[in-house]
């Protein structure tokens, strides 16, 4: 990764340039056949527990 170095009164500081991904690149890395994590299944399949409007 490219690194920029800046100097100032407090010394030198490095900032790393992070890679920016497009939505298409992120979706391409997803496995649609992977099982959902337990916490996601509890959220989508669970019963209402409060004042949710359905």
Secondary structure, DSSP 8 states (H G I E B T S, - for coil): --EEEEEETTEEEEEE------HHHHHHT--TTS---HHHHHHHHS---SS---
